[in-house]
Amino acid sequence: MFRSIATRVVHNTRSPVINNVRFLASQSSSATSAISFKKHIRQRRFAPVPVVPQPTVEDAVTNILYNTPAPSLQPETRHVLNCLVQNEPGVLSRVSGILAARGFNIESLVVANTEVEDLSRMTIVFNGRNVQIEQARRQLEDLVPVWAVLDYSKTKLVERELLLIKVSILGPEHLHEQLPTAKLDDEVEYEDENVTRFKNQSASSSSDTLRETFSHLRALTELTRLFDGKVVDVSSDSVIIELCAKSSRLSSFMKLCKPFGILEASRTGIMAMPRSPVHDHYEPQTEHSYEDSDVVDASLLPPG
């Protein structure tokens, strides 16, 4: 009976499902029926895939040019990230690797221990767009040795940087003689703007040289005092000055020291800490004015 019903349905419709029913009805109920059915399904032929015409070189280039998104017009801003990391080897390379992979040029990076054992504070300063900075911050937080990443870009900060600079006190005409490469350049003609300026001048006497040396030393000492710095070392031909201030102030100080002749300079990088808000713990007290016409209750006065 089932065979006759299946045959009648096949004559009425030609759908694939009915063909499968017809195949099942024609097979005997045995253990190999499922295998035969799967083989029949795999051997079915599907319609051929339509042929897509191969694009030309002009079409491909035009598609790339018009579908490529335009570069972001958002300007790059200065960002300061403060990372609290575990004090273990390899943390610095992993953090800098994530920033380098995103194309950030790190301007300053300072790492030092904190008051908590095995915890270090890492201050990173670089320029970038806000969207990229947020993605980089989340990737830094995903690192195992990183406890937290704080973005101080829009926070009022106290920023300080330390500068150690060695300046010549002999004058710019003797700068080449004091440089470490002076011995290597003895047989090579050295052209410098300061040397060219003074090469035609006659050699001065010892007293004049000593007078100029102390004049330069006095000028550098006064300049250091104006910038709240400190002279930490004095020699016969140079001084070492220590200055702790903002980065812009250090750059200005180095520009003023350049005419004297800078021999060496070293900057530690920016250290930042957010400012604490100031709360007024004392509420303004209202002053009560007592007029002479006010009547004083005698019962409130002390006895006598």
Secondary structure as UniProt FT lines:
FT   HELIX           2..12
FT   HELIX           16..26
FT   TURN            31..32
FT   HELIX           33..42
FT   HELIX           57..67
FT   STRAND          77..86
FT   TURN            89..90
FT   HELIX           91..101
FT   TURN            102..103
FT   STRAND          106..113
FT   TURN            117..118
FT   STRAND          119..128
FT   HELIX           130..141
FT   TURN            144..145
FT   STRAND          146..151
FT   TURN            153..154
FT   STRAND          157..168
FT   HELIX           172..174
FT   HELIX           175..178
FT   TURN            180..187
FT   HELIX           193..198
FT   TURN            199..200
FT   HELIX           206..226
FT   TURN            227..228
FT   STRAND          230..234
FT   STRAND          238..245
FT   HELIX           247..257
FT   HELIX           258..260
FT   STRAND          262..267
FT   STRAND          271..274
FT   TURN            292..293
FT   HELIX           298..300
//
